[in-house]
Amino acid sequence: MDAIWTTMEEWGSSVELDYGIFCLIPILVILIIALWKKHTFMSILGGVIIGFLMIAQFNPLRALGLFVDQLYITACDSGNMWVLLVCGLFGSLVALMTESGGALGFTSWARKLLNSRKKTLIGTWILGIIVFVDDYLNCLAVGAAVRPLSDEYKISREMLSYIINSTGVVVCAIVPISTWGAFMGGLMGSSGLDGGLSVFSAYTHAIPYMFYCIIAVVTVPLVAFGILPMFKPMKAAETRAVETGEVLSPESRAMLVEGLEDEKRLESKKCRAFNFIVPILSVAVFTIWLDDMVMALFISIVICFALYLPQRLMNVKGFVDTVVKGLTDMFSVMVLIILTYMLIDVNDMLGLNDLVVDLCRTSVNPKLLPFIIFVGIGLLSFASGSFWGLAGIAFPIVGPVCESLGLNPFLLSGALISAIAFGGHICMYSDTVILTSASTQASNTDYFKTSFPIIMAYPFAIGAILYLIAGFLMC
């Protein structure tokens, strides 16, 4: 039986295969199932299963053994567990703020300022820029804050998801005092791409070259107000919302755990914006201070306890029940995240990362390197769902190449960071897209279907052209 039920470690040490271009098969399976069945969970699970079958040379029993072993490894990984805790605890925090009436109170307060459809669109964009500390915080907090208001003004959840995720990961990338600034700046320093400057200063010098990120943020209001064409999928979603009031697609509505009428359940209750703003601000403040969002979320939940019980908004039993309910509401999202990380591992085992990184490294014309880094690593980031891990692989490769050819380190860093951000912005199974979809209640498939044409036509295409021009001017 041992010969069949093989662990990942045993299999990896005994078999070495070169899959070449066939390593793209799981990604193609995911895209085909997603566009065909419009079901995110089914598509990612299908891609993971195909990947393990390929690794096990299509022996189903061995593939099952590898799948179970990798499931255990993925679920027990400390980094993955941190993401799951962030997701679950934020679900509890949102449930507490909703049950206390704080979310509805914030909506009522915001309604005084955002009293039209256009103001709500621009307000969501501005709020997304303001919450720049962390992309996870941005995706979850902004969606929870503006979702009821956007429904009132008949903004489709697809448009809401596009705005939120376009002011999430890309804004965090172009702000140096964010989790992205700390992580990517550190990689720039360790890879020799800092130009002899401090981590903060080096990252700041790279920001003007993050063409994709800057264009992605600027594009949002232009698309939202119709100055730039939306393309058919997003236009259809917006037409549906405006003409029928149906902000969700039938697929997204069918996936909801609860009915949308629950959002109006607390309208007769005295709701205070204070009970929403204080917990959200505490998450941001303690995340910056402690450099740990999990701890910040725990503290914010304790703050909710201290706020809500004296106001008699809930008792101890109700508080605990709401915390548990928030966790259970996020369970499907957490399962999706585990599958996503398993997919990342499968792609790595199949050699997808090495395939694309090698293409970038073997570029013969230095002037094309910024363009190749952005397009090549960007497409890899999109296909693999690997972002910070991919950055950890790519920076040590780009650094020596940059030094040996005497290229501008900040231009190459900007191209690489933009490429990583592109994956988080559009990849249907990236953690930021999953969390954005969770906060807006729009399915990942709906987000991808409506946002993909916009992102590819504007920030990606324009960014690629700018990197091509910059390479010939500066390299």
C-alpha positions as CSV (number, residue, x, y, z in Angstrom):
1,M,0.0,0.0,0.0
2,D,2.9,2.3,0.7
3,A,3.8,2.2,-3.0
4,I,0.4,3.7,-3.8
5,W,-0.3,6.0,-0.9
6,T,2.7,8.3,-1.3
7,T,3.4,11.5,0.6
8,M,4.4,14.7,-1.1
9,E,7.9,14.5,0.4
10,E,8.4,10.9,-0.8
11,W,7.0,11.6,-4.2
12,G,9.1,14.7,-4.7
13,S,12.3,13.0,-3.8
14,S,11.6,10.0,-6.1
15,V,10.2,11.6,-9.3
16,E,11.5,14.5,-11.3
17,L,9.4,15.4,-14.4
18,D,9.7,18.2,-16.9
19,Y,6.1,19.2,-17.8
20,G,7.1,22.1,-20.0
21,I,4.2,24.0,-21.5
22,F,1.8,21.3,-20.2
23,C,2.1,22.9,-16.7
24,L,-0.5,25.4,-18.0
25,I,-3.2,22.7,-18.2
26,P,-4.6,23.2,-14.6
27,I,-5.0,26.9,-15.3
28,L,-6.8,26.3,-18.5
29,V,-9.1,23.9,-16.8
30,I,-10.0,26.5,-14.2
31,L,-10.7,29.2,-16.7
32,I,-12.8,26.8,-18.9
33,I,-14.9,25.5,-16.0
34,A,-15.3,29.0,-14.5
35,L,-16.6,30.5,-17.8
36,W,-18.7,27.4,-18.6
37,K,-20.3,26.6,-15.2
38,K,-19.8,30.1,-13.6
39,H,-18.8,28.3,-10.3
40,T,-15.6,29.4,-8.6
41,F,-15.3,26.5,-6.1
42,M,-15.9,23.8,-8.8
43,S,-13.4,25.4,-11.2
44,I,-10.5,25.7,-8.7
45,L,-11.2,22.2,-7.3
46,G,-11.1,20.9,-10.9
47,G,-7.8,22.6,-11.6
48,V,-6.3,21.2,-8.3
49,I,-7.5,17.7,-9.1
50,I,-6.1,17.8,-12.7
51,G,-2.8,19.1,-11.3
52,F,-2.4,16.2,-8.8
53,L,-3.4,13.7,-11.4
54,M,-0.6,15.1,-13.6
55,I,1.9,15.0,-10.7
56,A,0.9,11.4,-9.9
57,Q,1.2,10.4,-13.6
58,F,-2.6,9.8,-13.7
59,N,-2.6,7.2,-11.0
60,P,-5.9,8.1,-9.1
61,L,-5.0,6.4,-5.8
62,R,-1.6,8.0,-5.7
63,A,-3.2,11.4,-6.7
64,L,-5.6,11.1,-3.8
65,G,-2.8,10.3,-1.4
66,L,-0.9,13.4,-2.6
67,F,-4.0,15.5,-2.4
68,V,-4.7,14.6,1.2
69,D,-1.1,15.0,2.2
70,Q,-0.9,18.4,0.6
71,L,-4.2,19.5,2.2
72,Y,-2.7,18.8,5.6
73,I,0.5,20.6,4.7
74,T,-1.4,23.6,3.4
75,A,-3.9,23.9,6.3
76,C,-1.1,23.7,8.9
77,D,1.2,26.2,7.2
78,S,1.7,29.2,9.6
79,G,1.4,31.8,6.8
80,N,-1.7,30.2,5.4
81,M,-3.2,29.9,8.9
82,W,-2.6,33.6,9.4
83,V,-4.7,34.4,6.3
84,L,-7.5,32.1,7.4
85,L,-7.5,33.8,10.8
86,V,-7.7,37.2,9.3
87,C,-10.6,36.1,7.1
88,G,-12.5,34.4,9.9
89,L,-11.9,37.1,12.5
90,F,-12.9,39.9,10.1
91,G,-16.1,37.9,9.4
92,S,-16.8,38.0,13.1
93,L,-16.0,41.7,13.3
94,V,-18.3,42.5,10.4
95,A,-21.1,40.4,12.0
96,L,-20.7,42.3,15.3
97,M,-20.8,45.7,13.6
98,T,-23.9,44.6,11.6
99,E,-25.8,43.1,14.5
100,S,-25.1,46.2,16.7
101,G,-26.5,48.5,14.0
102,G,-23.1,50.1,13.5
103,A,-22.8,49.3,9.8
104,L,-26.3,50.6,9.2
105,G,-25.5,53.7,11.3
106,F,-22.4,54.3,9.1
107,T,-24.5,54.0,6.0
108,S,-27.0,56.5,7.3
109,W,-24.2,58.9,8.2
110,A,-22.4,58.4,4.8
111,R,-25.8,58.9,3.0
112,K,-25.6,62.6,4.0
113,L,-22.4,63.0,2.0
114,L,-22.9,60.3,-0.7
115,N,-26.4,61.3,-1.7
116,S,-26.3,60.3,-5.3
117,R,-25.1,57.5,-7.5
118,K,-22.1,59.4,-8.8
119,K,-21.1,60.6,-5.3
120,T,-21.3,57.0,-4.0
121,L,-19.1,55.8,-6.9
122,I,-16.5,58.4,-6.2
123,G,-16.8,58.0,-2.5
124,T,-16.1,54.3,-2.7
125,W,-13.1,55.1,-4.8
126,I,-11.8,57.6,-2.3
127,L,-12.5,55.4,0.7
128,G,-10.5,52.6,-1.0
129,I,-7.5,54.9,-1.4
130,I,-7.7,56.1,2.2
131,V,-7.6,52.5,3.6
132,F,-4.1,51.9,2.3
133,V,-2.6,50.1,5.2
134,D,-3.2,46.5,3.9
135,D,-4.9,45.0,0.9
136,Y,-6.9,42.5,3.0
137,L,-8.2,45.3,5.3
138,N,-9.1,47.4,2.3
139,C,-11.0,44.6,0.5
140,L,-13.0,43.6,3.5
141,A,-13.6,47.0,5.2
142,V,-14.6,49.1,2.2
143,G,-17.0,46.5,1.0
144,A,-18.7,46.2,4.4
145,A,-19.0,50.0,4.6
146,V,-20.5,50.9,1.3
147,R,-22.4,47.8,0.2
148,P,-25.8,48.9,1.5
149,L,-25.4,52.4,0.1
150,S,-24.4,51.2,-3.3
151,D,-27.5,49.0,-3.4
152,E,-29.7,52.0,-2.7
153,Y,-28.3,53.8,-5.7
154,K,-28.5,50.7,-7.9
155,I,-24.7,50.1,-8.4
156,S,-24.1,46.6,-9.5
157,R,-22.0,44.4,-7.2
158,E,-19.7,43.7,-10.1
159,M,-18.9,47.4,-10.4
160,L,-18.6,47.7,-6.6
161,S,-16.1,44.7,-6.7
162,Y,-14.1,46.3,-9.5
163,I,-13.8,49.7,-7.6
164,I,-12.8,48.0,-4.3
165,N,-10.2,45.7,-5.7
166,S,-8.8,48.4,-8.0
167,T,-8.2,50.6,-4.9
168,G,-7.0,47.6,-2.8
169,V,-3.9,45.8,-3.9
170,V,-2.7,48.5,-6.3
171,V,-3.1,51.3,-3.8
172,C,-1.2,49.3,-1.2
173,A,1.6,48.8,-3.7
174,I,2.1,52.6,-4.4
175,V,2.0,53.6,-0.8
176,P,5.3,53.0,1.0
177,I,3.8,52.8,4.5
178,S,1.8,49.7,3.8
179,T,2.4,45.9,4.1
180,W,3.4,45.9,0.5
181,G,5.9,48.7,1.0
182,A,7.5,46.8,3.9
183,F,7.7,43.5,2.2
184,M,8.6,44.6,-1.3
185,G,11.1,47.2,0.0
186,G,12.8,44.5,2.0
187,L,13.1,42.3,-1.1
188,M,14.5,45.3,-3.1
189,G,17.3,45.7,-0.5
190,S,18.1,42.0,-0.2
191,S,18.3,41.7,-4.0
192,G,20.6,44.6,-4.6
193,L,17.9,46.8,-6.2
194,D,17.9,49.5,-3.6
195,G,20.5,51.7,-5.4
196,G,22.4,52.1,-2.1
197,L,19.4,53.8,-0.4
198,S,17.4,52.8,2.7
199,V,14.5,50.4,2.2
200,F,11.9,53.2,2.5
201,S,13.8,55.6,0.2
202,A,14.4,52.9,-2.4
203,Y,10.8,51.9,-2.5
204,T,9.7,55.5,-2.8
205,H,12.1,55.9,-5.8
206,A,10.4,52.9,-7.5
207,I,6.8,54.2,-7.1
208,P,6.9,56.5,-10.2
209,Y,7.8,53.4,-12.2
210,M,4.8,51.4,-11.0
211,F,2.9,52.4,-14.2
212,Y,0.3,49.7,-14.0
213,C,-0.7,50.4,-10.4
214,I,-1.0,54.2,-11.0
215,I,-3.0,53.7,-14.1
216,A,-5.3,51.1,-12.5
217,V,-6.2,53.6,-9.7
218,V,-6.8,56.5,-12.1
219,T,-8.9,54.4,-14.5
220,V,-11.6,53.6,-11.9
221,P,-13.5,56.9,-11.9
222,L,-13.1,57.2,-15.7
223,V,-14.8,53.8,-16.1
224,A,-17.3,54.3,-13.4
225,F,-18.6,57.6,-15.0
226,G,-18.5,56.2,-18.5
227,I,-15.7,58.4,-19.8
228,L,-13.9,55.2,-20.7
229,P,-16.0,52.4,-22.2
230,M,-17.0,49.6,-19.8
231,F,-17.2,46.8,-22.3
232,K,-20.1,44.5,-22.7
233,P,-20.0,42.4,-19.5
234,M,-19.7,45.3,-17.0
235,K,-22.1,47.4,-19.1
236,A,-24.7,44.6,-18.9
237,A,-24.3,44.3,-15.1
238,E,-24.8,48.0,-14.7
239,T,-27.8,48.1,-17.0
240,R,-29.3,45.3,-15.0
241,A,-28.8,47.1,-11.7
242,V,-30.1,50.5,-13.0
243,E,-33.1,49.2,-14.9
244,T,-34.3,46.4,-12.6
245,G,-32.7,47.3,-9.3
246,E,-31.2,43.8,-9.2
247,V,-27.6,44.5,-8.1
248,L,-26.6,40.8,-8.0
249,S,-26.4,38.4,-10.9
250,P,-28.6,35.3,-10.6
251,E,-25.4,33.2,-10.0
252,S,-24.2,35.5,-7.1
253,R,-27.7,35.6,-5.6
254,A,-27.9,31.8,-5.6
255,M,-24.6,31.6,-3.6
256,L,-25.8,33.9,-0.8
257,V,-26.0,32.2,2.6
258,E,-28.7,34.6,3.8
259,G,-31.4,36.6,2.1
260,L,-30.6,40.2,1.2
261,E,-33.6,41.3,3.3
262,D,-31.4,40.8,6.4
263,E,-29.6,44.0,5.5
264,K,-32.8,45.9,6.3
265,R,-33.6,44.0,9.5
266,L,-32.1,46.7,11.8
267,E,-33.6,49.7,10.2
268,S,-36.0,50.2,13.2
269,K,-33.1,50.0,15.7
270,K,-31.2,53.1,16.9
271,C,-28.0,52.7,14.9
272,R,-24.8,54.7,15.6
273,A,-22.0,55.2,13.0
274,F,-19.7,55.4,16.1
275,N,-20.1,51.6,16.6
276,F,-18.8,51.0,13.1
277,I,-16.1,53.6,12.8
278,V,-14.3,52.9,16.1
279,P,-13.8,49.1,15.4
280,I,-12.6,49.8,11.9
281,L,-10.2,52.5,12.9
282,S,-8.9,50.3,15.7
283,V,-8.1,47.6,13.2
284,A,-6.1,50.1,11.1
285,V,-4.3,51.7,14.0
286,F,-3.3,48.4,15.8
287,T,-2.3,46.9,12.5
288,I,0.2,49.7,12.0
289,W,1.3,49.7,15.6
290,L,1.6,46.0,16.2
291,D,2.4,45.0,12.6
292,D,0.0,42.1,13.0
293,M,-3.6,42.2,11.7
294,V,-4.7,39.1,13.6
295,M,-3.8,40.7,16.9
296,A,-5.5,43.9,15.7
297,L,-8.7,42.1,14.9
298,F,-8.7,40.3,18.3
299,I,-8.3,43.7,20.0
300,S,-11.1,45.2,17.8
301,I,-13.4,42.4,18.8
302,V,-12.7,43.1,22.5
303,I,-13.3,46.8,21.8
304,C,-16.7,45.8,20.3
305,F,-17.5,43.9,23.5
306,A,-16.6,47.0,25.6
307,L,-18.7,49.2,23.3
308,Y,-21.8,47.2,22.7
309,L,-22.7,45.6,26.0
310,P,-22.9,48.9,28.0
311,Q,-25.2,50.2,25.2
312,R,-27.3,47.1,25.7
313,L,-27.1,46.3,22.0
314,M,-26.4,42.7,22.8
315,N,-25.8,40.5,25.9
316,V,-22.8,38.2,26.4
317,K,-24.5,35.2,24.9
318,G,-25.6,37.3,21.9
319,F,-22.1,38.6,21.5
320,V,-20.5,35.1,21.4
321,D,-23.2,33.8,19.1
322,T,-22.6,36.7,16.7
323,V,-18.8,36.0,16.7
324,V,-19.4,32.4,15.9
325,K,-21.9,33.3,13.2
326,G,-19.4,35.6,11.6
327,L,-16.9,32.8,11.5
328,T,-19.3,30.3,10.0
329,D,-20.4,32.8,7.4
330,M,-16.8,33.0,6.2
331,F,-16.3,29.2,6.2
332,S,-16.8,28.8,2.4
333,V,-14.4,31.6,1.8
334,M,-11.8,29.9,4.0
335,V,-12.2,26.6,2.2
336,L,-11.7,28.5,-1.1
337,I,-8.5,30.0,0.2
338,I,-7.1,26.6,1.2
339,L,-7.9,25.3,-2.3
340,T,-6.2,28.4,-3.7
341,Y,-3.0,27.8,-1.8
342,M,-3.1,24.1,-2.8
343,L,-3.3,25.3,-6.4
344,I,-0.3,27.6,-5.9
345,D,1.7,24.6,-4.6
346,V,0.5,22.4,-7.5
347,N,1.6,25.1,-10.0
348,D,5.0,25.2,-8.3
349,M,5.4,21.4,-8.5
350,L,4.5,21.4,-12.1
351,G,7.2,24.1,-12.8
352,L,5.0,27.0,-13.9
353,N,7.0,29.6,-11.9
354,D,10.3,28.4,-13.3
355,L,9.0,28.3,-16.8
356,V,8.0,32.0,-16.9
357,V,10.8,33.3,-14.8
358,D,13.4,31.6,-17.1
359,L,11.8,33.3,-20.1
360,C,12.3,36.7,-18.4
361,R,15.8,35.8,-17.3
362,T,17.0,34.7,-20.8
363,S,15.9,38.0,-22.5
364,V,18.6,38.9,-25.0
365,N,17.8,42.6,-25.3
366,P,18.2,44.6,-22.1
367,K,15.9,47.3,-23.4
368,L,13.1,44.8,-23.5
369,L,13.7,43.6,-19.9
370,P,11.2,46.0,-18.2
371,F,8.5,45.0,-20.7
372,I,9.3,41.3,-20.4
373,I,9.4,41.4,-16.6
374,F,6.0,43.2,-16.4
375,V,4.2,41.0,-19.0
376,G,5.9,37.7,-18.2
377,I,5.8,37.9,-14.4
378,G,2.4,39.5,-14.6
379,L,0.9,36.7,-16.6
380,L,2.6,34.2,-14.3
381,S,1.1,36.0,-11.3
382,F,-2.3,35.9,-13.0
383,A,-2.0,32.2,-13.9
384,S,-0.5,30.9,-10.7
385,G,-2.3,32.9,-8.0
386,S,1.1,33.3,-6.4
387,F,2.0,36.9,-5.4
388,W,4.3,37.5,-2.4
389,G,5.8,34.0,-2.9
390,L,6.5,34.8,-6.6
391,A,8.1,38.1,-5.6
392,G,10.4,36.2,-3.3
393,I,11.5,34.1,-6.3
394,A,11.7,36.8,-8.9
395,F,13.5,39.6,-7.0
396,P,16.7,37.6,-6.4
397,I,16.8,36.7,-10.1
398,V,16.1,40.3,-11.4
399,G,18.6,41.8,-9.0
400,P,21.8,40.2,-10.4
401,V,20.6,40.7,-13.9
402,C,20.0,44.4,-13.3
403,E,23.5,44.8,-11.8
404,S,25.3,42.8,-14.5
405,L,23.6,44.8,-17.3
406,G,23.9,48.2,-15.5
407,L,20.1,48.9,-15.7
408,N,17.9,51.2,-13.6
409,P,17.0,49.2,-10.5
410,F,14.0,51.4,-9.7
411,L,12.5,50.9,-13.2
412,L,12.9,47.1,-12.9
413,S,11.6,47.1,-9.4
414,G,8.5,49.1,-10.4
415,A,7.9,46.7,-13.3
416,L,8.2,43.7,-11.1
417,I,6.0,45.1,-8.3
418,S,3.4,46.1,-10.9
419,A,3.5,42.6,-12.3
420,I,2.8,41.1,-8.9
421,A,0.0,43.6,-8.2
422,F,-1.6,42.7,-11.6
423,G,-2.1,39.1,-10.4
424,G,-3.8,40.2,-7.2
425,H,-5.9,42.6,-9.1
426,I,-7.4,40.2,-11.6
427,C,-6.6,36.5,-10.8
428,M,-10.0,34.9,-10.1
429,Y,-8.6,32.7,-7.3
430,S,-6.3,35.3,-5.7
431,D,-6.8,36.0,-2.0
432,T,-7.7,39.6,-2.6
433,V,-10.3,38.8,-5.2
434,I,-11.7,36.1,-2.9
435,L,-12.0,38.6,0.0
436,T,-13.4,41.3,-2.3
437,S,-16.0,38.9,-3.5
438,A,-16.8,37.9,0.1
439,S,-17.3,41.6,1.1
440,T,-19.5,42.5,-1.9
441,Q,-21.2,39.1,-2.2
442,A,-20.5,39.0,-5.9
443,S,-19.0,35.7,-7.1
444,N,-15.4,35.5,-8.2
445,T,-16.6,34.5,-11.6
446,D,-18.7,37.6,-11.9
447,Y,-15.8,39.8,-10.9
448,F,-13.5,38.2,-13.4
449,K,-15.9,38.2,-16.2
450,T,-16.7,42.0,-15.9
451,S,-13.4,43.3,-14.7
452,F,-11.0,41.4,-16.9
453,P,-11.7,43.3,-20.2
454,I,-11.4,46.7,-18.4
455,I,-8.1,45.8,-16.6
456,M,-6.5,44.3,-19.7
457,A,-7.6,47.1,-22.1
458,Y,-6.5,50.0,-19.9
459,P,-3.9,49.5,-17.1
460,F,-2.3,46.4,-18.4
461,A,-2.1,47.4,-22.1
462,I,-1.0,51.0,-21.3
463,G,1.4,49.8,-18.6
464,A,3.0,47.4,-21.0
465,I,3.5,50.1,-23.6
466,L,5.0,52.5,-21.0
467,Y,7.5,49.8,-19.9
468,L,8.4,49.2,-23.5
469,I,9.1,52.9,-24.0
470,A,10.9,53.3,-20.7
471,G,13.1,50.3,-21.5
472,F,14.4,51.9,-24.7
473,L,14.8,55.3,-23.1
474,M,16.4,54.3,-19.8
475,C,18.1,51.0,-20.4
